[in-house]
Amino acid sequence: MSKDKSHDLSNESATNLYLDLLRDVITNSIYSDPPILSKRRGALRHLFGITYRPGSYDAKSRNSGGDWPSLAHSMIGMQRMENVRNCAVTAVKDNVPGDFIETGVWRGGACIMMRGVLKALGDTDRTVWVADSFAGLPKPNAEKYAADKGDDHHQYDVLAVSVEDVKNNFRKYGLLDDQVKFLKGWFSETLPKAPIEKLSVLRLDGDMYESTMDALVSLYPKVSSGGFVVIDDYHAVPGCKQAVHDYLESKNISVSICEIDGTGVYWRLE
């Protein structure tokens, strides 16, 4: 084996080790923090279809994103975090034009992974857009979006993580820099005017019909050929799934939806 090839393999190995560790730390599978204790445990079971055991870490739940961690910087779990990584890595290696964005970021973990991929692969041209109200979810507008009737996500204070806290989480990983941009506010207000030209990874985690539709309307047309669209709550929130299909049908778009973990899905644009 030549020195050049050996060096390339060594770099790839180091990159994979770094991204493996980043995934495990963001999801905190390393220190196994327990799920959040909540008086609304029944609602959590309803939303995620899990058996909620107060105070106990469960590796299967953390793997599938079936708990709300007390300390981890993401609640999407190991499998969906690995999907974020794979989509971002593929977009860079395949030279798919465009930035990365997540709409609905909680503590910032998936976006931290996106920025970590760019850092590990030496990509200095893309931006990671971090879009959130940073004040929780909106109350449902059932008159305009019937699918959101009865949605209670706005009642969960734990979903309201400030922009300062999310920035500080980026800072802990040494990944807060000029390649990270924050879009603070309701999606209906921030996304239509966001200075984004192209996207290679579009990740939606807005839970509700309204939030999902707002993101699709403003951002889907900006996804490049070969780019990825990821829907975190596709199987978890009926309104989210309905918004996806309402949008695709309205634009006469046909896609091949791929499963991630029984909750999230993704597809790649041709």
N, C-alpha and C positions, 0 to 999 in steps of 0.2 A: 504494500500500500504506500502510495506517495505521501510525502509530508503534507501537501496541500489537502488531499482527501482526508487524511487523518485529522487535520486541523478543522475541516468542515464538520466532520462527525463529532469532534469534541465540542465545537460550538453548539451544534444541534442538541447534544446531550445536556449541556449546561442550560440551554434555553428551556428544554423540557423539564429539567429538575426545578428550575426557577418557577415555571408556570404551574407545575404540580404543587409546589410549596405555597404559591400564591393562592391557588384554589383552596387548599386545605386550611389556610389561615383565614381567608375571607369567610368561609363557611364555618370556621372554628370546629372542624372535625378533629383537630389536634387536641384541643383542651376540653372538648365535649361539654360545652356550656348547656345548662338545662333550658327548656323552653320557658317562655314568659308565663308566669302565673297570672291567671285572669279569672275574674268572676264570670266572664263570658265564654267559658270553656265550651259550652254547648254550641255556641255560634261558630267557634273554631272547628268543631267536629263537622258542623253542617257545611261549612265552606270547603273544607279540605278532605272530608271523608276519612278522618283518621281517628284512632283511639288515643285520646289525649290523657297522658299520665302526668299530673302536676309534679314538677320538680325533678323529673327523670329524663336523662338524655337517652334518646333512642337512635341508634345508628341508621336504621332503615328509614326513619322519618327524616333525618337530616340528609340522607342520600337523595330522597325523593322530593325534598322541599316541603315535607308535611308537618313542619312545626314552625313556630315563630321564636327564633333564638333570643335569649336574653342578652347576649353579648356579641354574637357574630355580626359581621357587617353586611350580611345578606341572608334572606330567608328563602332563596330560590332552590337551595339544596345543591348537592354535588353534581347531579346529572345535568341540570340546567346550566350550572356554572361551567361545566365542561363544554356544553354546547356553545356558550358565549365565546369561550376560548377558541374552539374549533372554527367557528364562523369568522372570527377576527383574524386568526392565523391564515386561513384559506384566502380571505379577501386580500391580505397583504401579499402572500406568496403568488397569488394569481393576478396580481396587479389590477384588481378591480377598483376603478376610480371611486373616491368618495370617503367621507368621514364616517364615524361611528356615532350612534345616538341611542340612549335609552330614555323612554318616556315613562316616568314613574320609577324612582330610584331607591326609595326608602333610605337606608344608611349608606348607599353608594356602591355596594360590593360589585355588582356586575360591571359598572362603569370603571371601577378600579381595575378589574380584570382586563377590560378593553385597553386601558392605558398601559397596563403591564405588558400586554402583548406588543404594543407599539414600541415600548422601551426595549423589550427583549429582542425584537427583530430589527431594531435600529431605524424604525420608520419615523422620520421627523416632519413629514408633510401632512399628516392627517390630524384632525381634531376629534376629541371625544366630547360630545355634547351631553350635558347632564340636565335633563328637563324634568322639573317637578314643581309643584306648588310650594313645597317645603312647609306645608301647613296642613297636610292630610288630604283627604278626598272631598270633593264637593257634595253637598246634599243633592239627592236625585231630583232632576227636573222631569217628573213623570209626565207632564203635559206634552213636552216636546219629545221625550225619549221614554216611551212606554215600557221598554225592556228594563229600565232602571227602577221601576216602581217597587218600593219596599226595600231597596238596597240600603244597607246600614253601615257601609264602610266608613262613612263620615263620623260615625260614633266612636271609632277606635283612635284614641289619643296616641297610641303607640305608633301609628302610621305617620304621624306628624313629626318629621325629623328636620331640624333647621338647616339652612344652607351652610351655616357656620360649622355645624357638627359634621356635615358631609365633607366639607372642605378639610376639616381636621382629620377625618378618616383617610382621605387621599394623602394628606401630609404624613401620616404615620407610616405609610408605605414608601415615602419618598417619591410620590407620583403626582404631586400638585404642582403644575407648571403651566406655561402658556399654551400647551396642547390640550388643556382641559378648559371648557367653557360652560358656564352655568346659565340655564334659561329658567328664571324664577317666575312662577305665576301659573294661572290656569292655562291649560293647553290651548283653549279657544282663543286666548289672548296672545300667547307667546309664539306658538308654532307657525301661524300664518306669516309672521314677519321675521322669523328667525333667519339670519344671514347664512343659510346653508345652501350650497349649490348642488352637491351630489352626496349620496350616501352609499356606502357599501355594506353596512350593517345597520338595520333598523330593528330595534328591540322594543316591543310594547309591553308595558306592565302597569297599565292604568286601571285594571280590574273591570271598570264599568263600561256600559255601552257607549255613553257619551265620551268618555276619555279615550276609548279605543277608536271610535269614529273620528274624533277630532284629530288624532295622530295620523290616521290613515289618509284622511282628506288632504292634510297639509304636507305629509312627508312621503307617502308611497310613490308619488310621481317623480320623486328625486332619487329613488333607488336605481342604481346602475344595473345594466345587464351583468349577470353573474353575481349580483349582490344578494344578501340574505335578509329575510323578514322573519322575525321571531315573535311569537305571541305567547306570553308567559301564562296567561290565565284562561287559555282556550277551553279547557275542560273543567276548570274550577268555577267559573262564573258564566252562567248561560247568556247574560247580556253581552259579554265580551265576544263569545262565539257568534252570536247573532250579528253583531256589528261587523265582524270580519266578513261574513258571507253576504250581508247586505251591501257592503262596499264593493266586494269583488263582483257581485252580480250586477250592480249598477254600472260598473265599468266594463262589463263583459270580459272579465279576466278569469282565466282558468289556470289553476296552480296545482302542483302535486304536493300535498301536505304530508310532512314527515313527523312522526311522533318522537318525543324526547323521553318523557318519563310518566306518561299517563295524565299529565296536567298541561305541560307546554308543548307547542308544536312550532315547526319552522318550514320554510320553503326557500328555494333559490330561484331567482329570476333567470329566465333564459336570455 
